Amino acid sequence: MPTITQNLGQWLKNGAALLLAAGVEHPQLAVEHIAASRLDIPRLELSLQRARGLTASEVETMDADMRRVATHVPLQYVLGSAGFMGHTLEVDGRVLIPRPETEEVVENILAIFDRDPIGDG
C-alpha cells in the first residue's frame, strides 16, 4: 500500500502560496487544475476531497507541474490540453493556446454565416 505523505487540502494551500509568491496569475485556480487533472477528478469536487491522502508519487507529479507553472510555463502546456468551444485540444509548446477572444471571433463568424451564407447575397 502506498505511503500517504499529505492530504489534498494541504497540497492545494501550499501550492497556491508557492505560485502566489512566484507571481503566477490566479494561483489557486492553477493548483486546482493541476490536482484535478493529475488525480482525474472534476475540479469542482476538490473541495469535497480535501482530506484525501496523497501518495508520494501523486505529490511528486503535481509538484513537478507546479514548479513548471511557477516558472511561467502556461498551465495548458503543463497539462497538455486546452479547452476550445466545448472541445479539448492537445497542446504543447509548438502550438498557440486558444484564447477566449478567439472563441468569440469564431462564434461571430458562425452567426454571420447562419444569417447570410456565402453566395446568397
C-alpha positions in Angstrom: 0.0 0.0 0.0 1.5 3.4 -1.0 2.5 5.7 1.8 0.4 8.9 2.3 2.6 12.0 2.5 0.0 14.8 2.9 -3.6 15.5 2.2 -5.1 17.3 -0.8 -6.1 20.3 1.1 -2.6 20.9 2.4 -1.2 20.4 -1.1 -3.6 22.9 -2.6 -2.9 25.5 0.1 0.9 25.1 -0.1 0.8 25.1 -3.9 -1.3 28.3 -4.1 1.1 30.0 -1.8 4.1 29.0 -3.9 2.5 30.2 -7.1 1.4 33.4 -5.5 5.0 34.1 -4.4 6.2 33.3 -7.9 3.8 35.9 -9.3 1.5 33.5 -11.1 -1.9 34.9 -12.1 -4.8 33.0 -10.4 -2.6 30.7 -8.3 -5.5 28.9 -6.6 -7.1 28.1 -9.9 -3.8 26.8 -11.3 -3.2 24.4 -8.5 -6.8 23.2 -8.6 -6.5 22.5 -12.4 -3.2 20.6 -11.7 -4.7 18.5 -9.0 -7.9 17.8 -10.9 -6.0 16.7 -14.0 -3.4 14.6 -12.3 -5.9 13.0 -9.8 -8.5 12.5 -12.5 -11.3 14.2 -10.6 -13.5 17.1 -11.6 -12.1 20.4 -10.3 -15.4 21.3 -8.6 -15.1 18.1 -6.5 -11.7 19.0 -5.0 -13.3 20.8 -2.0 -15.1 17.6 -1.2 -11.9 15.6 -1.2 -9.6 18.0 0.7 -9.0 15.3 3.4 -7.9 12.8 0.7 -4.5 11.5 1.3 -1.9 11.8 -1.5 0.8 9.3 -2.2 4.4 10.3 -2.7 4.0 9.6 -6.4 1.0 11.9 -6.8 2.7 14.7 -4.8 5.9 14.3 -6.9 3.9 14.6 -10.2 1.8 17.5 -9.1 4.9 19.3 -7.6 6.7 19.0 -10.9 3.8 20.5 -12.7 3.5 23.3 -10.1 7.2 24.1 -10.5 6.8 24.5 -14.2 3.8 26.8 -13.7 5.9 28.8 -11.2 8.4 29.5 -13.9 5.5 30.8 -16.0 5.1 27.9 -18.4 1.5 28.2 -19.4 -0.8 25.9 -17.5 -2.2 24.5 -20.7 1.2 23.4 -21.8 1.9 21.8 -18.5 -1.3 19.8 -18.6 -1.1 19.1 -22.3 -4.6 20.3 -23.1 -6.8 23.4 -23.6 -10.5 23.8 -24.0 -11.9 25.5 -27.1 -15.6 25.8 -28.0 -16.6 22.8 -25.9 -13.7 20.6 -27.2 -10.5 19.6 -25.6 -7.4 20.2 -27.7 -4.0 18.7 -27.2 -1.4 21.5 -26.9 2.3 21.9 -26.2 4.9 24.5 -26.8 4.7 24.0 -30.6 1.1 25.4 -30.8 -0.7 28.5 -29.8 -3.1 28.2 -26.8 -6.7 29.0 -27.9 -7.9 32.2 -26.2 -11.4 33.1 -25.2 -11.3 36.0 -27.6 -10.8 33.5 -30.4 -14.0 31.7 -29.4 -15.9 35.0 -29.7 -14.5 35.6 -33.2 -15.5 32.1 -34.3 -19.0 32.5 -32.8 -19.4 35.8 -34.5 -18.3 34.3 -37.9 -20.7 31.4 -37.4 -23.6 33.7 -36.6 -22.8 35.8 -39.8 -22.8 32.7 -42.0 -26.0 31.3 -40.4 -27.8 34.6 -41.3 -26.1 35.3 -44.6 -24.4 32.3 -46.1 -21.8 32.8 -48.8 -23.4 33.2 -52.2 -26.9 34.2 -51.0 -26.3 37.9 -51.2 
